[in-house]
Amino acid sequence: MQEIKLLILALSAVVATITDLKSGLIKNWLTLPLWFSGLIYSFYLNGFNGLISALGAGLLVVITTFRFSTPGGGDIKLGLGVGAWIGVNGWPPYFIGAALTRIILSLIVKLKIYTPQGFLNGLKLEMVTFQMPPAGERNFAIFQNAAKSAGYNGDAPVVPGALWVAGGVFAYIIAALL
């Protein structure tokens, strides 16, 4: 049963990432069945306590993954679905993977956008204002195009949220296999 669970999570993370990169949206045909099947799976394994764990983990995943960003386009539903499958005990490795993915992708985007001197100045500005300076046109085109497809018309660089969730999912899978 564990192998099926890990396969469901891996496939969901990959499909969500692909759809998020293509359209800026994670479709309900993926997120809603993922969430409901995760709730059913958790209830089947541990009854009411499993259901509470699944709901709590879903909220933990959403809050910690999207605390410093503006989720939309299915990111929250994806987080709830992943949380329902991993449960509260699976949250620590998920969180570490999602955080590392977010940090690495943010640094890569910043390195692409800024010159070396501008990179340091941009970091200082972000630490003071808690806002990313406009430079979206120099971000990775696939990220900006996905954001525009989803309706974002701002100038700040973006990174699709499914990438962070996928990083957390694969960290969870690695931890489960070890």
C-alpha positions in Angstrom: 0.0 0.0 0.0 2.9 2.4 0.8 4.3 2.0 -2.8 0.9 3.0 -4.3 0.7 6.0 -2.0 4.2 7.2 -3.0 3.4 6.6 -6.7 0.2 8.7 -6.4 2.1 11.5 -4.7 4.9 11.4 -7.3 2.6 11.4 -10.3 0.4 14.1 -8.8 3.5 16.3 -8.1 4.8 15.8 -11.7 1.4 16.5 -13.4 0.8 19.5 -11.2 4.2 20.9 -12.0 3.7 20.4 -15.8 0.2 22.0 -15.8 1.4 24.9 -13.6 4.3 25.6 -15.9 2.1 25.4 -19.0 -0.9 27.4 -17.8 -0.2 28.8 -14.4 -3.1 26.7 -13.1 -3.3 23.3 -11.4 -6.5 21.8 -12.5 -9.4 20.7 -10.2 -9.4 17.3 -12.0 -6.1 16.6 -10.2 -6.4 18.5 -6.9 -9.9 17.5 -5.8 -9.6 13.8 -6.3 -6.1 13.9 -4.7 -7.6 15.6 -1.6 -10.7 13.4 -1.3 -8.8 10.2 -1.9 -6.2 11.3 0.6 -8.9 11.9 3.2 -10.5 8.5 2.4 -7.1 6.7 2.6 -6.3 8.3 6.0 -9.7 7.4 7.3 -9.4 3.9 6.1 -6.0 3.4 7.8 -6.7 5.2 11.1 -10.4 6.1 11.3 -11.4 9.4 12.7 -7.8 10.1 14.0 -6.4 9.6 10.5 -9.0 12.0 9.1 -8.0 14.6 11.6 -4.3 14.1 10.9 -5.0 14.4 7.1 -6.9 17.7 7.6 -4.3 19.0 9.9 -1.4 18.1 7.6 -3.2 19.7 4.7 -3.4 23.0 6.6 0.2 22.7 7.7 1.3 22.1 4.1 -0.7 25.1 2.8 0.4 27.5 5.6 4.1 26.6 5.5 4.4 26.3 1.7 2.6 29.5 0.9 3.4 31.7 3.9 5.5 34.2 2.0 3.8 34.1 -1.4 0.5 34.6 -3.1 -0.9 31.2 -4.0 -3.6 30.8 -6.5 -4.6 28.7 -9.5 -4.9 25.4 -7.5 -1.8 25.7 -5.3 -3.8 25.6 -2.1 -5.9 22.6 -3.2 -2.8 20.8 -4.2 -1.3 21.5 -0.8 -4.4 20.2 0.9 -4.3 17.0 -1.2 -0.7 16.4 -0.5 -1.2 16.9 3.2 -4.1 14.5 3.2 -1.8 11.8 1.9 1.3 12.4 4.0 -0.4 13.1 7.3 1.0 15.1 10.2 4.0 12.7 10.6 5.0 13.2 7.0 5.1 17.0 7.3 8.7 17.5 8.6 10.4 15.9 5.6 7.9 17.6 3.3 8.6 21.0 4.8 12.4 20.6 4.5 12.1 19.7 0.9 9.6 22.5 0.0 11.7 25.0 1.9 15.0 24.0 0.2 13.3 24.0 -3.2 11.9 27.4 -2.6 15.2 28.8 -1.4 17.2 27.3 -4.3 14.7 28.4 -7.0 14.5 31.9 -5.5 18.3 32.2 -5.6 18.4 30.9 -9.2 15.8 33.4 -10.3 17.6 36.2 -8.5 21.0 35.2 -10.1 19.3 35.3 -13.5 17.6 38.7 -12.9 20.5 40.6 -11.4 24.1 41.4 -12.1 26.4 40.2 -9.2 26.3 43.7 -7.7 22.6 44.0 -8.3 22.0 40.7 -6.7 23.4 41.9 -3.4 21.5 45.2 -3.6 18.3 43.3 -4.5 18.7 41.1 -1.4 19.2 44.2 0.8 16.1 45.9 -0.7 14.0 42.7 -0.2 15.2 42.4 3.5 14.2 46.0 4.2 10.9 46.2 2.2 9.9 42.5 2.2 9.1 43.0 -1.5 10.8 41.8 -4.6 11.9 44.6 -7.0 10.3 44.6 -10.4 12.4 42.6 -13.0 9.9 40.0 -14.2 10.9 40.4 -17.8 14.3 39.0 -16.9 12.9 36.0 -15.0 12.7 32.6 -16.7 10.2 33.0 -19.5 8.3 29.8 -18.6 7.7 31.1 -15.1 6.5 34.6 -16.3 4.4 33.1 -19.1 2.7 30.7 -16.6 1.9 33.6 -14.3 0.5 35.7 -17.2 -1.6 32.7 -18.3 -3.0 32.5 -14.8 -3.9 36.2 -14.9 -1.0 37.8 -13.2 -0.1 41.2 -14.7 2.5 42.5 -12.3 6.2 43.1 -12.9 7.7 41.1 -10.1 9.4 37.8 -10.9 7.4 34.7 -10.0 8.0 31.0 -9.4 5.0 28.6 -9.8 3.9 27.2 -6.5 3.7 23.6 -7.8 7.5 23.5 -7.9 7.7 24.1 -4.2 5.1 21.5 -3.4 6.8 19.0 -5.7 10.1 19.6 -3.9 8.3 18.8 -0.6 6.7 15.7 -2.1 9.9 14.2 -3.4 11.7 14.9 0.0 8.8 13.0 1.7 9.1 10.2 -0.8 12.9 10.0 -0.2 12.4 10.0 3.6 9.8 7.2 3.3 12.1 5.0 1.2 15.0 5.4 3.6 
